[in-house]
Amino acid sequence: IFGLSALVLGFTFSGANDHFDKRISLIRAQADAIAQVYQSSKYLSTADQITVRNSLKEILADRLSIYQDVHTFVVLNANVARLGNKLNDFNELMMLSIPRAPINNKELTDKILRPQTDHLMEVMRDGMLNARHHPPAILERFLFTLLTIGALLSGYAMAVKNEEDWFLTFIYLALMGFALYVIFALEFPNELFPYEAFNSDLLRTQALMQ
């Protein structure tokens, strides 16, 4: 039982860590892509430049708030859908704005801004898919079941032998509790990580766009 618990615990931790690394990489890619499009929007006409930059600010604000006050997947899916609609509107805006760029910026717009826009749409879509990705709930239930059975067997053995070692019991509970906290902090960083630390790259980009 304890060996199986350790195996599932390690497997769950590894999956949560991989998911966390992927999410952080996507956040950095999104922040960089938004900053690039924002800077390259200078090649557009003045009116389109203002509209595009305001749209990027709205998209970034929505991206930053996508996990705020989210406690159910229904709310998360609604936030993701709202961000997806704004991305669709932004994509249409760019497809209309790029051909209207000034003549002297046409080549720069096609060779710089258009690929940057495509890259932005790609990393934002990847982030939206990642937001919906979580390990199967049955794996977490299996882990909790194994830990509970392990604790039951330990307690039963102590009762049969008439031994009470509260120090070791406390150590076991503390270690298992901390291990579960680390796993869930990696899997749901928006709930347990500081907001500024988790979204630092996006917040720096937002500050540059002010």
Long-range contacts (C-beta under 8 A, 24 or more apart in sequence): 1-146, 1-149, 1-150, 1-153, 2-150, 4-146, 5-143, 5-146, 5-147, 5-150, 8-139, 8-142, 8-143, 8-146, 9-143, 9-147, 9-179, 9-183, 11-139, 12-135, 12-139, 12-140, 12-143, 12-183, 13-179, 13-182, 13-183, 13-186, 15-135, 15-139, 16-135, 16-183, 16-184, 16-186, 16-187, 17-186, 19-130, 19-133, 19-134, 19-135, 19-186, 19-187, 20-186, 20-187, 20-189, 22-130, 23-127, 23-130, 23-189, 26-123, 26-126, 26-127, 26-130, 27-127, 27-198, 27-199, 27-201, 27-202, 28-201, 29-123, 29-126, 30-63, 30-120, 30-123, 30-124, 30-127, 30-201, 30-202, 31-201, 31-202, 31-204, 31-205, 32-201, 32-205, 33-116, 33-119, 33-120, 33-123, 33-124, 34-59, 34-60, 34-120, 34-202, 34-205, 34-209, 35-205, 35-208, 35-209, 36-116, 36-119, 36-120, 37-113, 37-116, 37-117, 37-120, 38-205, 38-208, 38-209, 40-112, 40-113, 40-116, 41-113, 43-101, 43-102, 43-105, 43-108, 43-109, 43-112, 43-113, 44-97, 44-98, 44-100, 44-101, 44-105, 44-109, 44-113, 45-97, 45-100, 45-101, 45-102, 48-93, 48-97, 48-100, 48-101, 51-93, 51-97, 52-90, 52-93, 52-94, 52-97, 53-209, 55-86, 55-89, 55-90, 55-93, 56-90, 56-209, 57-206, 57-209, 58-86, 59-83, 59-86, 59-87, 59-90, 59-124, 60-202, 60-205, 60-206, 60-209, 61-206, 62-86, 63-124, 63-127, 63-202, 64-199, 64-202, 64-203, 64-206, 66-131, 67-131, 67-190, 67-191, 68-190, 68-195, 70-190, 73-132, 76-131, 76-132, 77-132, 80-128, 80-131, 80-132, 83-124, 83-128, 84-128, 87-121, 87-124, 87-125, 91-117, 91-121, 134-187, 135-187, 147-176
